[in-house]
């Protein structure tokens, strides 16, 4: 681009801002972000939610076309596929949207995926979602739900009554473990909140003192005198520069702010281990030291049910019966090579290419290399067998015995 073209087509974000857009509502924090329930955001529960939500969002979800045998054929370039893989709305990418759905599903127990914008009216005919939002279900009706949804036009969350026909309602498959009132996770949350309140009381700055006075305080006059003595000591401590007070030689002070012995910590450790076992995960999943078998068990018992719940709900509500008959579906794929160490990748690549499962370029794509332009890099064939093109197309030579048999047959005829 020349200098004149740059001047003619240049644009600067700080210049030429007319007309100036003014909004009635603004926020110092992101208003559409998911806020966890009180007590969940300041405990180990938030770490568990975040880890599971990130792993759920790492699974690739596509609006795809299947063949006559129900096998994956190709992706469909649609609004739904764009929402799942590019941008779900003006604020969230496709991966951030799935993470928001998983986080809300674990925190609320059930969540609504709402097509806030589509090519046609969902109440009249089939539609293709162009923009998706995750909403909280506030109230249930026989055929509708009241959803608290973020409105990007006003910047606020509003409540809408929508039909269940085109709203994908996703329920947490681990509801009995995570969201039931007396479930393991909820009991763990109550124990954690209780120990937090005890810690706040211990660190509140109170002295917790008992003053032993040299007289009996059974009469009202003596009690009033004791209250006056306590008030005097409080004033001395409050008004002193270093918090020093004096008492009489006949008075004694006993301090009580010592550690209390209880079983809360033991109970929290017990419920934490039970929760890990019920969710199919271990502490090694969080610190990154889990081996392939542990991660496989975690993905099969925890991640796969949640991804399947999201995919099934979208396939049910966003695809019509005609579309499903034509082979359209919503499918998900998990990268099987993500947990493979580098020292095993060469052996796996050799086995997959030798058995004509993957081509050389497909293997290169998995390990992050660009495709090769060499001939045969996209072919499914065993590279260990040297097959030349001229050998494949050359006519088969007949043996001398076969020629003699043909001559005898021709004479006899």
Buried (B, 14 or more C-beta within 10 A) or exposed (E): EEEEEEEEEEEEEEEEEEEEEEEEEEEEEEBBEBEBEEBBEEBBBBEBBBBBBBBBBBBBBBBBBBEEEEEEBEBBEBBBBBBBBEBBBEBBBBBBBBBBBBBBBBBBBBBBBBBBBBEEEBEEEBBBBBBBBBBBBBEEEEEBBBBBBBBBEEBEBEEBEBEBEBBBBBBBBBBEBBBBEEBBBBBBBEBBBBBEEEEEEBEEEEEEBEEEBEEEBEEEEEEEBBEEBEEEBEEBBEEEEEEEBEBEEEEEEEEEBEEEEEEEEEBBEBBBEBBBEBBBBBEBBBEEEBEEEBBEBBBEBBBBBBBEBBBEBBBEBBBEEEBEEEBBBBBBEBEEEEBBEEEEBEEBBEEBBEEEEBBBBBBBEBEEEEEEEEEEBEEEEEBEEEEEEEEEEEEEEEEEEEEEEEEEEEEEE
